């Protein structure tokens, strides 16, 4: 493993990047190829299946102390609330509005998200954003009302992303891209779930439902125990 400790934006939120995360990444692709993927979320633009239990154990054995230290978590151990094999499959023209703008997963500061890239080639990574009107890069409880109020005020304006815009690619009139992490085979990234972020889905991204061809990742939510 090669671990890099980075920060994002003006608010200096931590980002952990781990290259060569697992010793045999192709075995996870082979495992995924034998699973049944289902659409189980109204927000995720694709299909999911459960990741193997051994994967969760490996991550905690390998990174638990590092995560607790770097993200300053008030815990001595961690747990998974979500751990999915994931494939982006939704065509850009079929996206809902909330899938065309950056999102945050929770307002809880100590909740983490991890994305493990298991695809080959240039299929996009993960980008992080600042909301221009509020200047927010992350959304905690103290910012929720102002952020939603600002989004509502922009709902009927000329800058609202259109269906034809598809997946967010970079800067827009409403959001500024402040960082991006390319999707590299067997790279894991970990960040706080209250950051505004989005998957980078480009014209080169395969929307195949075949794990050997599509944009396969393992997406995890990790919380203090």
TORMI-124804 format. One line per 8 residues: their letters; for each residue x, y, z of N, C-alpha, C. Coordinates in Angstrom, 2 decimals, m for minus. Example, Ala and Ser with C-alpha at 12.3 -4.5 7.8 and 13.67 -1.06 7.14 Angstrom:
BEGIN
as) 13.19/m5.69/7.80/12.30/m4.50/7.80/13.20/m3.30/7.80 ~ 12.85/m2.25/7.08/13.67/m1.06/7.14/12.90/0.03/7.87
This chain:
BEGIN
xxxxxxxx) 0.84/m1.20/0.00/0.00/0.00/0.00/0.87/1.25/0.00 ~ 0.38/2.26/m0.68/0.99/3.58/m0.64/m0.08/4.57/m0.19 ~ 0.10/5.18/0.97/m0.91/6.04/1.58/m0.50/7.50/1.44 ~ m1.42/8.32/0.91/m1.20/9.76/0.80/m2.26/10.48/1.63 ~ m1.82/11.43/2.42/m2.72/12.24/3.24/m2.84/13.62/2.61 ~ m4.03/13.92/2.07/m4.26/15.17/1.36/m5.34/15.99/2.07 ~ m5.49/17.25/1.64/m6.61/18.07/2.11/m7.30/18.69/0.90 ~ m8.57/19.05/1.09/m9.43/19.52/0.00/m9.90/20.94/0.29
xxxxxxxx) m9.75/21.82/m0.69/m10.39/23.12/m0.68/m9.92/24.08/0.39 ~ m10.68/25.17/0.53/m10.36/26.21/1.51/m10.62/25.74/2.94 ~ m11.53/24.78/3.10/m11.86/24.29/4.43/m10.93/23.16/4.88 ~ m10.00/22.77/4.02/m8.94/21.82/4.35/m9.48/20.52/4.93 ~ m10.51/19.99/4.29/m11.04/18.70/4.73/m10.09/17.58/4.32 ~ m9.90/16.59/5.19/m8.94/15.52/4.90/m9.42/14.55/3.84 ~ m8.48/14.08/3.03/m8.73/13.05/2.02/m7.59/12.06/2.09 ~ m7.92/10.79/2.30/m6.91/9.74/2.34/m6.94/8.99/1.01
xxxxxxxx) m5.80/8.83/0.37/m5.69/8.10/m0.89/m4.75/6.93/m0.69 ~ m5.23/5.72/m0.99/m4.44/4.50/m0.81/m4.31/3.81/m2.16 ~ m3.10/3.77/m2.69/m2.85/3.05/m3.93/m2.39/1.63/m3.63 ~ m2.66/0.72/m4.58/m2.34/m0.71/m4.38/m3.00/m1.23/m3.10 ~ m4.29/m0.96/m2.97/m4.97/m1.21/m1.69/m5.03/m2.69/m1.31 ~ m5.46/m3.53/m2.22/m5.54/m4.96/m1.91/m4.51/m5.72/m2.73 ~ m4.00/m6.84/m2.22/m2.94/m7.56/m2.93/m3.38/m8.24/m4.22 ~ m4.65/m8.65/m4.32/m5.14/m9.33/m5.52/m6.46/m8.69/m5.96
xxxxxxxx) m6.41/m7.49/m6.53/m7.65/m6.79/m6.88/m8.50/m7.51/m7.93 ~ m7.86/m8.26/m8.82/m8.63/m8.95/m9.85/m9.57/m9.98/m9.25 ~ m9.24/m10.50/m8.07/m10.13/m11.47/m7.42/m11.45/m10.82/m7.03 ~ m11.43/m9.52/m6.72/m12.68/m8.81/m6.40/m13.52/m8.61/m7.66 ~ m12.86/m8.36/m8.78/m13.59/m8.24/m10.05/m14.21/m9.58/m10.41 ~ m13.47/m10.66/m10.22/m13.99/m12.00/m10.50/m15.18/m12.32/m9.60 ~ m15.07/m11.94/m8.33/m16.18/m12.14/m7.39/m17.41/m11.38/m7.87 ~ m17.21/m10.11/m8.24/m18.33/m9.27/m8.68/m19.02/m9.86/m9.90
xxxxxxxx) m18.24/m10.48/m10.79/m18.81/m11.03/m12.01/m19.79/m12.17/m11.73 ~ m19.72/m12.75/m10.55/m20.61/m13.84/m10.19/m21.79/m13.41/m9.34 ~ m21.94/m12.10/m9.09/m23.01/m11.61/m8.22/m24.18/m11.07/m9.03 ~ m25.35/m11.01/m8.37/m26.53/m10.41/m8.98/m26.64/m8.96/m8.51 ~ m26.50/m8.04/m9.43/m26.58/m6.61/m9.11/m28.03/m6.15/m9.26 ~ m28.46/m5.29/m8.33/m29.83/m4.79/m8.33/m29.83/m3.27/m8.14 ~ m30.88/m2.62/m8.61/m31.10/m1.20/m8.34/m31.76/m1.10/m6.97 ~ m31.04/m0.61/m5.97/m31.60/m0.60/m4.61/m31.60/0.78/m3.97
xxxxxxxx) m31.41/1.83/m4.79/m31.39/3.18/m4.24/m32.02/4.15/m5.24 ~ m32.86/5.08/m4.76/m33.43/6.08/m5.68/m32.41/7.16/m6.06 ~ m31.26/7.18/m5.39/m30.28/8.23/m5.62/m29.06/7.73/m6.40 ~ m28.62/6.49/m6.14/m27.44/5.99/m6.84/m27.80/5.65/m8.28 ~ m27.05/6.18/m9.25/m27.43/5.98/m10.67/m26.91/4.67/m11.25 ~ m27.27/3.57/m10.62/m26.79/2.30/m11.12/m27.22/1.12/m10.28 ~ m26.40/0.09/m10.28/m26.72/m1.19/m9.66/m25.73/m1.52/m8.56 ~ m26.19/m2.35/m7.59/m25.33/m2.70/m6.46/m25.49/m4.16/m6.08
xxxxxxxx) m24.46/m4.68/m5.42/m24.48/m6.01/m4.82/m23.61/m5.95/m3.58 ~ m23.82/m6.87/m2.67/m23.06/m6.87/m1.41/m21.59/m7.23/m1.68 ~ m20.70/m6.49/m1.05/m19.27/m6.82/m1.12/m18.98/m7.97/m0.15 ~ m17.93/m8.72/m0.38/m17.63/m9.85/0.50/m17.26/m9.39/1.91 ~ m17.66/m10.17/2.91/m17.37/m9.83/4.31/m15.86/m9.72/4.56 ~ m15.09/m10.56/3.88/m13.64/m10.53/4.07/m13.05/m9.19/3.65 ~ m13.70/m8.51/2.73/m13.21/m7.20/2.29/m13.31/m6.19/3.43 ~ m14.44/m6.19/4.13/m14.61/m5.27/5.26/m13.58/m5.56/6.34
xxxxxxxx) m13.36/m6.82/6.62/m12.37/m7.20/7.63/m10.98/m6.73/7.24 ~ m10.64/m6.89/5.97/m9.33/m6.48/5.48/m9.14/m4.97/5.63 ~ m10.16/m4.21/5.28/m10.03/m2.76/5.37/m9.81/m2.30/6.80 ~ m10.57/m2.87/7.73/m10.41/m2.46/9.13/m9.06/m2.90/9.67 ~ m8.62/m4.09/9.35/m7.31/m4.55/9.81/m6.19/m3.67/9.25 ~ m6.37/m3.20/8.03/m5.32/m2.45/7.35/m5.32/m0.96/7.70 ~ m6.50/m0.38/7.85/m6.59/1.07/7.89/m7.27/1.66/9.12 ~ m7.82/0.84/10.00/m8.62/1.39/11.10/m7.86/2.44/11.90
xxxxxxxx) m6.66/2.14/12.33/m5.90/3.09/13.15/m5.57/4.36/12.37 ~ m5.24/4.20/11.09/m4.93/5.35/10.24/m6.15/6.26/10.09 ~ m7.33/5.66/9.87/m8.54/6.44/9.70/m8.91/7.19/10.99 ~ m8.82/6.52/12.10/m9.14/7.15/13.38/m8.21/8.33/13.64 ~ m6.95/8.15/13.33/m5.97/9.22/13.58/m6.14/10.38/12.61 ~ m6.21/10.08/11.31/m6.19/11.16/10.32/m7.50/11.96/10.31 ~ m8.62/11.28/10.52/m9.91/11.97/10.52/m10.35/12.40/11.92 ~ m9.47/12.19/12.89/m9.71/12.63/14.28/m11.06/12.12/14.79
xxxxxxxx) m11.26/10.81/14.68/m12.53/10.20/15.06/m12.58/9.91/16.56 ~ m13.71/10.17/17.20/m13.85/9.93/18.64/m14.21/8.47/18.91 ~ m13.30/7.56/18.56/m13.59/6.13/18.68/m12.28/5.36/18.71 ~ m12.34/4.14/19.24/m11.18/3.25/19.22/m11.36/2.15/18.18 ~ m12.58/2.05/17.61/m12.83/1.06/16.56/m13.92/1.60/15.64 ~ m14.02/0.97/14.45/m14.94/1.44/13.42/m15.84/0.30/12.96 ~ m16.94/0.67/12.29/m17.86/m0.32/11.73/m18.32/0.15/10.35 ~ m18.83/m0.79/9.56/m19.40/m0.48/8.27/m20.92/m0.39/8.39
xxxxxxxx) m21.51/0.66/7.84/m22.96/0.71/7.72/m23.39/0.37/6.30 ~ m22.47/0.50/5.33/m22.73/0.15/3.93/m21.43/m0.36/3.33 ~ m21.51/m1.39/2.50/m20.34/m1.85/1.75/m20.85/m2.58/0.50 ~ m20.89/m1.86/m0.62/m21.52/m2.35/m1.84/m20.54/m2.42/m3.00 ~ m20.62/m3.48/m3.78/m20.12/m3.45/m5.14/m21.07/m2.57/m5.95 ~ m20.53/m1.64/m6.73/m21.38/m0.67/m7.40/m21.00/m0.51/m8.86 ~ m22.01/m0.35/m9.71/m21.82/m0.11/m11.15/m22.70/1.05/m11.58 ~ m22.12/2.10/m12.12/m22.90/3.19/m12.70/m23.43/2.73/m14.05
xxxxxxxx) m24.75/2.76/m14.22/m25.36/2.26/m15.46/m26.40/3.21/m16.06 ~ m26.75/4.28/m15.37/m27.83/5.15/m15.83/m27.35/6.10/m16.93 ~ m27.99/6.10/m18.10/m27.62/7.04/m19.16/m27.81/8.48/m18.70 ~ m26.96/9.40/m19.16/m27.04/10.80/m18.70/m28.42/11.42/m18.86 ~ m29.12/11.11/m19.96/m30.42/11.73/m20.22/m31.51/11.25/m19.26 ~ m31.25/10.18/m18.50/m32.25/9.65/m17.58/m32.00/10.06/m16.12 ~ m31.03/10.92/m15.88/m30.72/11.31/m14.52/m31.79/12.24/m13.94 ~ m32.06/12.06/m12.65/m32.90/13.00/m11.91/m32.06/14.23/m11.56
xxxxxxxx) m32.73/15.31/m11.18/m32.02/16.55/m10.87/m30.95/16.34/m9.80 ~ m31.29/15.63/m8.72/m30.34/15.45/m7.63/m29.13/14.62/m8.05 ~ m29.25/13.90/m9.16/m28.11/13.12/m9.66/m27.24/13.93/m10.62 ~ m27.68/15.16/m10.92/m26.91/16.02/m11.82/m26.16/17.11/m11.08 ~ m26.23/17.12/m9.75/m25.49/18.08/m8.94/m24.73/17.33/m7.85 ~ m23.70/17.95/m7.26/m23.00/17.30/m6.15/m23.95/17.04/m4.98 ~ m23.59/16.07/m4.17/m24.42/15.72/m3.03/m23.55/15.49/m1.80 ~ m24.19/15.42/m0.65/m23.53/14.97/0.57/m24.36/13.84/1.14
xxxxxxxx) m23.72/12.95/1.91/m24.41/11.74/2.36/m25.00/11.88/3.76 ~ m24.45/12.77/4.57/m24.90/12.96/5.94/m24.36/14.29/6.43 ~ m24.92/14.80/7.52/m24.37/16.02/8.13/m23.41/15.68/9.27 ~ m23.22/14.41/9.53/m22.37/13.97/10.64/m20.89/14.08/10.25 ~ m20.13/14.85/11.01/m18.73/15.11/10.68/m17.88/13.86/10.72 ~ m18.17/12.93/11.62/m17.29/11.79/11.85/m17.69/10.55/11.03 ~ m18.59/10.72/10.08/m18.99/9.62/9.21/m18.13/9.66/7.94 ~ m17.57/8.52/7.58/m16.66/8.45/6.44/m17.26/7.69/5.27
xxxxxxxx) m16.79/8.04/4.08/m17.11/7.28/2.86/m15.81/6.81/2.23 ~ m15.84/5.62/1.64/m14.68/5.09/0.94/m15.12/4.61/m0.44 ~ m14.30/4.87/m1.44/m14.55/4.39/m2.80/m13.29/3.68/m3.28 ~ m13.45/2.42/m3.68/m12.34/1.60/m4.17/m12.58/1.36/m5.66 ~ m11.69/1.86/m6.51/m11.86/1.77/m7.95/m11.34/0.41/m8.44 ~ m12.21/m0.31/m9.15/m11.86/m1.65/m9.64/m12.11/m1.79/m11.14 ~ m11.96/m0.69/m11.86/m12.13/m0.71/m13.31/m10.81/m0.34/m13.98 ~ m10.72/m0.75/m15.22/m9.54/m0.44/m16.03/m9.84/0.74/m16.95
xxxxxxxx) m8.81/1.49/m17.29/m8.97/2.57/m18.25/m9.49/3.85/m17.63 ~ m9.74/4.82/m18.48/m10.17/6.15/m18.05/m11.70/6.19/m17.92 ~ m12.20/5.82/m16.75/m13.65/5.80/m16.52/m14.08/6.79/m15.44 ~ m13.19/7.71/m15.10/m13.57/8.76/m14.16/m13.34/8.38/m12.71 ~ m13.15/9.39/m11.87/m12.92/9.17/m10.44/m13.99/9.84/m9.60 ~ m13.55/10.67/m8.66/m14.46/11.35/m7.73/m14.04/12.82/m7.64 ~ m15.00/13.73/m7.69/m14.71/15.15/m7.61/m15.42/15.76/m6.41 ~ m14.86/16.86/m5.92/m15.38/17.56/m4.75/m15.67/19.01/m5.13
xxxxxxxx) m16.68/19.59/m4.48/m17.21/20.87/m4.95/m17.46/21.87/m3.82 ~ m17.51/23.14/m4.23/m17.96/24.23/m3.36/m19.23/24.81/m3.95 ~ m20.26/25.01/m3.11/m21.48/25.67/m3.56/m21.21/27.17/m3.63 ~ m21.35/27.74/m4.81/m20.91/29.12/m5.00/m21.68/30.12/m4.14 ~ m22.99/29.96/m4.05/m23.81/30.97/m3.35/m23.50/31.03/m1.86 ~ m23.31/29.87/m1.23/m23.04/29.84/0.21/m21.55/29.76/0.52 ~ m20.75/29.28/m0.43/m19.34/29.04/m0.16/m19.07/27.76/0.59 ~ m20.10/26.94/0.80/m19.95/25.71/1.59/m19.27/24.62/0.76
xxxxxxxx) m18.31/23.93/1.40/m17.68/22.75/0.81/m18.15/21.47/1.49 ~ m18.68/21.62/2.69/m19.30/20.50/3.41/m20.55/21.02/4.09 ~ m21.47/20.11/4.38/m22.76/20.49/4.96/m22.93/19.78/6.29 ~ m22.83/20.53/7.40/m23.11/19.96/8.71/m24.46/20.49/9.19 ~ m24.83/20.13/10.42/m26.15/20.52/10.93/m26.33/22.03/10.94 ~ m25.27/22.77/11.23/m25.39/24.23/11.32/m25.59/24.89/9.96 ~ m25.31/24.16/8.87/m25.40/24.74/7.54/m26.61/24.23/6.74 ~ m27.29/23.24/7.25/m28.32/22.57/6.46/m29.42/23.51/5.99
xxxxxxxx) m29.98/24.29/6.90/m31.10/25.16/6.53/m30.68/26.18/5.47 ~ m29.52/26.81/5.68/m29.07/27.81/4.72/m28.79/27.19/3.35 ~ m28.20/26.00/3.36/m27.87/25.35/2.10/m29.14/24.99/1.32 ~ m30.09/24.34/2.00/m31.33/23.96/1.31/m32.12/25.19/0.85 ~ m32.11/26.22/1.66/m32.80/27.46/1.27/m32.17/28.05/0.00 ~ m30.84/27.99/m0.05/m30.15/28.50/m1.23/m30.44/27.65/m2.46 ~ m30.44/26.32/m2.29/m30.76/25.45/m3.43/m32.17/25.71/m3.95 ~ m33.11/25.90/m3.02/m34.49/26.16/m3.43/m34.59/27.47/m4.21
xxxxxxxx) m33.81/28.47/m3.82/m33.85/29.75/m4.52/m33.28/29.63/m5.93 ~ m32.47/28.60/m6.15/m31.87/28.40/m7.47/m32.67/27.44/m8.35 ~ m33.72/26.86/m7.77/m34.47/25.81/m8.46/m35.09/26.24/m9.78 ~ m35.50/27.47/m9.86/m36.19/27.93/m11.08/m35.36/28.95/m11.84 ~ m34.09/29.05/m11.50/m33.23/30.01/m12.18/m32.64/29.44/m13.46 ~ m31.99/30.28/m14.22/m31.43/29.87/m15.52/m30.21/28.96/m15.38 ~ m29.62/28.90/m14.17/m28.40/28.12/m13.99/m28.66/26.69/m13.54 ~ m29.93/26.34/m13.31/m30.24/24.97/m12.90/m29.80/24.00/m14.00
xxxxxxxx) m29.08/22.91/m13.65/m28.62/21.98/m14.70/m29.78/21.35/m15.45 ~ m29.65/21.29/m16.76/m30.70/20.72/m17.61/m30.49/19.22/m17.77 ~ m31.53/18.54/m18.21/m31.44/17.11/m18.46/m30.31/16.81/m19.44 ~ m30.16/17.68/m20.43/m29.13/17.45/m21.45/m27.72/17.63/m20.91 ~ m27.58/18.23/m19.72/m26.25/18.41/m19.14/m25.66/17.09/m18.62 ~ m26.53/16.16/m18.25/m26.06/14.86/m17.77/m25.29/14.95/m16.46 ~ m24.31/14.09/m16.31/m23.49/14.06/m15.10/m22.65/15.33/m15.01 ~ m22.49/15.86/m13.80/m21.65/17.03/m13.62/m20.20/16.67/m13.93
xxxxxxxx) m19.53/17.54/m14.70/m18.19/17.25/m15.18/m17.12/18.11/m14.51 ~ m17.43/19.37/m14.28/m16.43/20.29/m13.72/m17.16/21.49/m13.12 ~ m16.62/22.69/m13.29/m17.29/23.88/m12.77/m18.63/24.09/m13.48 ~ m19.61/24.58/m12.70/m20.90/24.99/m13.26/m21.24/26.35/m12.66 ~ m22.30/27.00/m13.14/m22.68/28.28/m12.53/m23.04/28.17/m11.05 ~ m23.45/26.98/m10.60/m23.87/26.81/m9.21/m22.79/26.22/m8.32 ~ m21.87/25.43/m8.89/m20.86/24.72/m8.10/m19.48/24.87/m8.73 ~ m18.48/25.03/m7.87/m17.09/25.09/m8.31/m16.38/23.80/m7.90
xxxxxxxx) m15.72/23.16/m8.85/m14.96/21.96/m8.52/m13.67/22.36/m7.81 ~ m13.44/21.84/m6.61/m12.28/22.24/m5.82/m11.21/21.16/m5.77 ~ m11.54/19.94/m6.14/m10.55/18.86/m6.15/m11.14/17.68/m6.91 ~ m10.25/16.86/m7.45/m10.70/15.61/m8.04/m9.64/14.55/m7.82 ~ m10.10/13.32/m7.72/m9.19/12.19/m7.54/m9.47/11.21/m8.67 ~ m8.51/11.01/m9.57/m8.74/10.10/m10.69/m8.99/8.67/m10.22 ~ m9.82/7.98/m10.97/m10.10/6.58/m10.68/m8.99/5.70/m11.27 ~ m8.14/5.18/m10.41/m7.03/4.32/m10.82/m7.29/2.92/m10.27
xxxxxxxx) m7.08/1.91/m11.08/m7.34/0.53/m10.65/m6.63/0.23/m9.33 ~ m7.42/m0.26/m8.36/m6.95/m0.65/m7.03/m6.56/0.55/m6.17 ~ m7.10/1.73/m6.47/m6.95/2.90/m5.60/m8.19/3.02/m4.72 ~ m7.97/3.31/m3.45/m9.05/3.57/m2.49/m8.94/5.02/m2.04 ~ m10.07/5.72/m1.99/m10.08/7.04/m1.38/m11.08/7.05/m0.22 ~ m10.76/7.83/0.82/m11.63/7.94/1.99/m11.79/9.42/2.33 ~ m13.03/9.85/2.57/m13.32/11.25/2.88/m14.54/11.32/3.80 ~ m14.76/12.47/4.37/m15.94/12.66/5.23/m17.20/12.73/4.38
xxxxxxxx) m18.25/12.08/4.83/m19.46/11.97/4.02/m20.24/13.28/3.92 ~ m19.88/14.28/4.72/m20.63/15.54/4.60/m20.03/16.49/3.56 ~ m18.99/16.04/2.86/m18.44/16.84/1.77/m19.36/16.81/0.55 ~ m19.44/17.92/m0.17/m20.14/17.95/m1.44/m19.26/17.25/m2.48 ~ m19.79/16.20/m3.09/m18.98/15.39/m4.00/m19.86/14.75/m5.06 ~ m19.21/14.20/m6.07/m19.92/13.50/m7.13/m18.94/12.59/m7.86 ~ m19.46/11.47/m8.35/m18.66/10.64/m9.22/m18.38/11.38/m10.53 ~ m17.18/11.17/m11.07/m16.82/11.76/m12.36/m17.18/10.75/m13.45
xxxxxxxx) m18.28/10.99/m14.11/m18.77/10.09/m15.16/m18.62/10.82/m16.48 ~ m17.68/10.38/m17.32/m17.34/11.09/m18.54/m17.93/10.38/m19.76 ~ m17.67/10.95/m20.91/m18.13/10.32/m22.15/m17.42/8.99/m22.41 ~ m16.24/8.83/m21.79/m15.49/7.59/m21.95/m15.94/6.49/m20.98 ~ m16.74/6.87/m19.99/m17.17/5.90/m18.98/m18.09/4.85/m19.57 ~ m17.78/3.59/m19.34/m18.67/2.51/m19.76/m19.83/2.39/m18.78 ~ m21.04/2.38/m19.29/m22.23/2.22/m18.44/m22.72/0.77/m18.48 ~ m21.80/m0.14/m18.79/m22.14/m1.56/m18.86/m22.47/m2.12/m17.48
xxxxxxxx) m23.42/m3.04/m17.45/m23.76/m3.75/m16.21/m22.87/m4.97/m15.99 ~ m21.92/m5.20/m16.87/m20.96/m6.29/m16.73/m19.79/m5.80/m15.87 ~ m19.56/m6.38/m14.68/m18.48/m5.90/m13.80/m17.10/m5.92/m14.44 ~ m16.91/m6.77/m15.44/m15.60/m6.83/m16.10/m15.41/m5.69/m17.10 ~ m16.51/m5.04/m17.49/m16.44/m3.98/m18.49/m16.83/m2.62/m17.95 ~ m17.70/m2.60/m16.94/m18.27/m1.35/m16.45/m17.42/m0.65/m15.41 ~ m17.99/0.41/m14.86/m17.31/1.25/m13.87/m17.52/0.64/m12.47 ~ m16.80/m0.44/m12.21/m16.96/m1.17/m10.96/m16.19/m0.49/m9.83
xxxxxxxx) m16.88/m0.26/m8.72/m16.25/0.24/m7.50/m16.81/m0.53/m6.31 ~ m16.13/m0.41/m5.18/m16.72/m0.79/m3.90/m16.92/0.49/m3.11 ~ m18.17/0.77/m2.76/m18.52/1.97/m2.03/m18.90/1.62/m0.60 ~ m18.26/2.28/0.36/m18.47/1.93/1.76/m18.78/3.17/2.59 ~ m19.62/2.98/3.60/m19.83/3.97/4.65/m19.24/3.39/5.93 ~ m18.39/4.18/6.58/m17.66/3.72/7.77/m17.94/4.69/8.90 ~ m18.29/4.15/10.06/m18.69/4.99/11.20/m17.98/4.59/12.47 ~ m17.80/5.56/13.40/m17.24/5.21/14.72/m18.14/4.23/15.43
x) m17.53/3.28/16.09/m18.30/2.26/16.82/m18.52/2.69/18.26
